[in-house]
């Protein structure tokens, strides 16, 4: 069974978060105009409006409204689709940053929910692109992205947004998620996020994991000044001379601070720090491995400020492997939660829809991680003869469908029996745990592509929720291809 303390702390998180949704602070941040959401009455007050954005999961607005109001036992209060669309235009998307920060605070305040690695919280950072609905307002806000083959104004293109996530890989939820214009730098997004959460360093030790796009001298210096630890993968061309002088696969290198390097520094405090230094020391770890597909020897390089006493060479390699979980999280958001399926061409509504899906992902993590630990523990205690051939993990798609079916929205409604509903959810998940796990099979893949189609589409989803498959011209015929 699940640990009773875990169930109790999950209940406390939901109760505190539900109460926070009804506070004046959230109400003030949610207003587009001073007269919006001044009364907490009607069919769709602010708190219910936010819950609708978090828990909408059908293919069209009418179906979502029917299911949402049935799940909260308010069928008679179901508003019209037009009224909902008008209401959603009044919600300021800036409120979701505050809600994410509050969720993080509640999780890290729970001893059983905040899993750590050797005393460290481990966060991964990564950016991606999101398709936004086409409209003149959205084009002005996010910008039009055209293919590399043609940059003319007449060429067809997509309206894309740049998103940057800061993800807790151990507890599997997004600490912060920013959606900016497509030409916005991913480096500026992570810098703003690190500044925002620097206050947590007084009580927590935090490691930042980043891929090859985040290797930057000024980012490494900034993280050290703020107090973060980091482990960033590098390329062969990064500080090639310094890395080439290494006599072992794990040692400190010195990066000489020149006038040219200083001229590229854009952060004032980093520039001031480096002006007083002749060199910047950073630990570099090299790992050689054999590529099973090509049979060639490959080299992976990591830049870190973690001590060799705490994390030796193998520990650094294993630590960086955890970064892949943010890639899995993006896959769940885009494929299972259908993050890019919009219900309006209004850019502010589109942002609220996106942030609502991410908040659902965070709420579902309070059930997913304990369920994952339970499945792993049950497999561990089995004797070698009883164990299955594969290791198991939670099937995110099945879990998501179950949480929707169990009306998880009731866990966030004030005046409801939140404790009873959370306990019932955990009880049902325990009963169905063997149906919610899936084997981890390496290199498993089914070919699902090559189906002929009659036309191609720019966007993955239509406004009505239908899915457009990705296609390519193959031997003169349009066929579906792998995403």
N, C-alpha and C positions, 0 to 999 in steps of 0.2 A: 504493500500500500504506500501511498504518498505520505511523506513526513507531515504530521499534524501542524508542526511549526511553520512549514512552507505554506500550507493552506491558510493558516492564520495570517501570515504576513502578506500573502497575495490578496486576501480579503481587505486588510488594512490599506494596501496600496489603492485598490479600487474604491474603497469608501472615501479616502482622502482625495483622490482624483475626481470623483463624482462631486464632492463638495466644492472643490476648486472650480469646476465648470460653472458653478452658480455664483461665484464671487464678483463683486464690483470691478475688481482688477481685470478679469477676463471680459466682462461686459464693456468696459471702457476701451480695451484693446481691439475689440471686435467691431467697433462702430466705424463705418465709413463716413457718417455724418453725425452731428451732435444729437439729432432727433431719433436715431436708430436704436432699437432695443431698449427703450426707456421703461417698458412695462414687461414683467415676467408672466404674462398671461396670453391667452389665445391658443390657436392650434399649433403654432410653431414658434415658441419663444426661443431665445438664444441657446439655452442649454440643449433643448431638443433639436434645434437646427444643427448644432455641432455634432450631436450624436448621430443624426441622419447622415451627415457627411462622412462620419467614421464607419458606419455600418451598412451603407448602401452596397448591394452586391448582385443586383439583377441586370438584365440586358437593356432595360428602358426605364424611364422615370416613373411611369404609372405602376409598373410591377414593383419597383423599389418602394414606392410610397405605400402600396397595399401591404407588402411584407413587413415594412418597418413599423407601421402603426398597429398591425396585428401582433407583432412581437412584443410590443409594450402595452397591449390590451387597450388600445385607443382607436378602434376601428371607426367609431362614429365621429372622430375628430379629424379624419383624413382630409387634408386640404387638396385643392386642385393643383394640377401640374403647373399652371400659369402662376398661381400664388406662391408656390415653392420657388420657382425660378426667380420671381421678383424678390423674394426674401433672401435668397442666396446672394444676390447682387449687393446686398447691404453688409455682408460679412467681410471684414478686413482680414486678409490672409496673414497679416503680421501677428495675429494672435497665436498661430501655431508654433512659433518659436518659443513663446512663453509656456505653452502647454508641454512641449518637448522637454524644456528645462525642468519643469515641475515633475514630470514623469521620471526623469533621471534622478532628481533629488529624492523622490520617494523610494525608488528601487535601491539606490545606494545607502539609504537609511535602514534597509532591511538586511539583517545579518545573514539570513539563509538564501536570499535572492541574489546578492552581489557576489558572484563567484570571482575569485582572483587567482592569479598564477604567481606563486612565490611572493605573495604580498603585493603584486602589481595588478592594476586594472589594465587591460589590453584593448586599445582602440585602433581600428583600421580606418584609413581615409582613402577615398577613391571618388572619381567623378564619372558622370555618364551624360548622355544626351536624352532628352525626352521630346516626343512629338507633341506639339500643341495644336489645338483646333485652329483652322484657318479663319482669320478675320482681319480687318484693317487695324483694329486696336491691338490684337495679338502680335501682328507683324511689327507695329511700332514699338511694342514693349519688349519683344524677344528677338526680333530680327528674322529675316528670311535666309535660309541656308540652301544654296544651289550646288549642284554637282561640280566636281573639278573640271568637267569637260566644257562647261559653259558658264561664265559669270555674268552674262548679259541679263538686263532687267527683264527681258521677254522670256527667259528660260524658266521652265517650271522648277519648283523647289518646295521645301518644307519649312514650316515655322518650327524651329527647335529651341529648346531651353537647355541651359547648362545647369546640371544639378551636382551638388557636392555633399556626400554623406560622411558623417563621423560615426563609426559603428563599433559597438562593444562586441567583440568577437566571442567572448566567454559567456555573456548573458544574452547575446543575439537580439539586440535592439538598437535603434538609431539614437545616439546621443543628440545629434543635431542633423538637420537636413535643410539645405539651402537651394532654392531654385532661382537662377539669375538668367540674364540675357545670354544667348549662345556665345557671343564673343567675350564673355566674362572669363577671366583667367581662373583656372582651378587652384592656382597657387594663392591668389588673393582670398579665395573662399576658405581654404584651410587656415590661413593666417588669422582671419576674422574669427573662425571657430575656436582656435587655440587661445586667442585673447579672451574670448567670452567665457571659456570654462577654466581659465587659469585659477579662479578662486577655489576650485576643488582640490588644488594641489596642496592646500594646507592640511587636508585630512586623508588624501589618497595619493599613492604613487602610480603614475600613469605612463604606459609605453605606447608610443605612436608607431604604427606600421604603415609603410608607404611603398608603392611600386616605383618603377624606374622614372615615372613622370614627376616624382617629388624630390629627386636628388638635387639639392640646391644648398650652396654654402650659407646663404642668408637664412634659409629655413632651419638648417641645423643649428646655427648660432642662436636664432630666436628661441628655439625649443630649449636649448641649454639655459638661456637667460631666464626664461619663464619657469623652468624647473621640470620640464618633461624629459623622459627618456625616449629614445627612438631607435628604430631598426628599419632602414630604408634600403631597398635593393638598388644597386647601381648597374650601369652599363660598362662594357669594356672600355669605352672612350672616356668615362668619367675619371678625371684626375689620373690619366694614364701614366704620366711620368712618376707620380708619387707611388701609385700601386705597383708599377713595374720595378721599383727599387726594394720591394718587400723581400725579405729573406725567409719568411715563413708564410703560412696560410692564415695566420691570425696575429696581427700586431698593430701598433699605432703608427700612423703616418702623419707627417707634418705638411700642411698646405701653406705655402708661402703667401703672405698677404702683400700684393703689389698694388700700384696705383691703378692699374687696369681693372683689377678685381674690385677695388674700392669704388671705382666709377660706375660699376654695375649694381651696387647695393642701393636699394630704394627705401629700405626701412631705416629711419633716422637712428634709433637706438642701436641697431646692429652695426651701422656705419661708425658710430661713436665708439663702440666696443672694439671693432677691428682696427680702428686708427691707432689704438694703443698697443696692438699686438703685431709681432713680426711673423708669427706662424699660428695656425689653428690646428690642434691635434684632434684626430678622430680615429677610432678603432675600425679597421677594415678586416673582414673575414672573407676568405675565398673558399669556395666549395667546388670540387671537381666531381662530376658524375657522368655516368654512361647513358646516353640517349638510347632507349630500347628500340626506337623506330629506325634510327639511322645507324646505330652502332658507333657513333662518334663520341668523343669525349667533350663534354660541355663544361663551361665555367660560369658559376654564379657568384656575384660580389655583393656583400652587404656592408653598409656604413652604419655604425652604431656608437652610442656613448655608454652602453651598458658595460659594467665591470666584468672581466674574465672570471673573477671569483664567483660572481652570481650566475653568469651565463657563459659557459664555455663554448667552443666552436660548434659542437653538435646541438647545444641548447639554442644557439642563435638560429641555426637552420630550422629546427623544429618550431621555434617561435614564429619565424616568418611564414611558415606554412599555414598558420592560423589566419593570415590575411585573406586566404581564399574564401573565407566565410562571408565577406562582404560581397564578393562576386555572386555567391549563392543567394544572398539576400536580394540583390538586384534582380536575379532571375525569378525569385518568388514574386517580387513586386510587379514585374513586367508581364510574366507569363501566367501566374496563378491569380494574383489580385487584379490583373489587367489595369495597371497604373495609367496607361495611356488611353484608356477608354473614357472619353469626355461626354458630358451631358449638356454643354453649352459652349458657344463660341466666345463668350465674354471671358477675357483673360483673368480677371480676378476670381470668377467662379471656377475656372480651370485650375487655378492655384489652390483654391480651397478643396477641390476634389482630390488633387494630388496629395496634399498634406493630410487629408482625412484617411486616405488609404494607408499612408505611412504610420499614422497613429494606430490604426487597426493592427498593423503588423507588430507594433510595439506592445500593444495589449495582449495579442496572441502569444507573444514570447513568454509571458508569465506562466502559460500552460505548457508551451513547447519544451522549454529547457528542463523543468522537472520531469516531464514525460520521457525525454531523451535520457536523462540520468537513470530513471527507473528501468527502462528497456536495457540499457547497458549493464546495470547492476544485476538484473535477472539473468542475463547471458553469462556474466562473470562467475556467478555462484554455481553454475552447472558443472558437472564433471566433464572431462575431455570427451567421453563417449557420448554424452547427451548434447554437447554443443553443436550448433548448426555449422554449415560450411562457411557461411558469410557472417560478417558483422552487420549490425542493423542500425538504422537511424529512423527518425520520425518522417513519415511521408507528409510533407508540408501541405500538399493539395487536399489529402483526406482530412487532416487536422483542421484546416481552414473551413472546409465544408461542414465538419461536425460542429465547430464553434458557431457558425452561422445558424445551423439547424437547431442548436441548443439555445439560441437567443442570448448570446453573450452580452448584448446591449443592456440586459437587465442588471448586469453587474455595475453599471454606471448611472443608475437612476436613483436619485435621492428619494427616500421614503419607501423604497423597495426593500425586500429581504435580501440584501446583497450577500450577507454571510451564507445564507441558505442556498442561494443560487450558485455561488462559487463552490461550495462543498458538493452540490449536485453535479456540477461540471466535472470536478475532479473524480467523483465517483463513477460517472459515465465513461470518462477517459480511461480509467483503470480497467473497467470491464471490457472496453474496446481496444485496449492497448495492442493486442496481437494483430488487430486488423489495421492499425495505424502505423505499423513499422514496415520498412522496405529494406531489402538486402543491399549492401554496398558492393556492387560488382564492377570491378575495374575494367575499363575499356569496353563497357557494354553499350551498344548503340543499335538502334533499329533505323533502317532507311525508310523515310516517310516522304521522300521528295520525288519529283519527276512527273507529277500529275498535270496533264494539259489543262490550260485555262484559256478563256477567250479574250481577257483584257487585263491590264495591270493597273494598280492604284498607287498613288503617292503615300497615302497614310495607312497605317496598320489597322486602325479602327475608324468606322464611320461614327457620326454623332449619335445615331440611333443604337449604337452598341455592337453592330455586326462587325465581324472580323474579316479583314482583307489579307490573304496570304501573300508572302513575298514571292515574286516571280522573276524569271530571266528568260531571255530568248535563247533556246537551245535547238540547233539544227532547224531554224526557221519556225519553231513552235514555242509559244509561251508555256512554261512549265513552272510549277511551284518548286522552290529551292529552299535549302536550309537557311534559317534566320541568321 
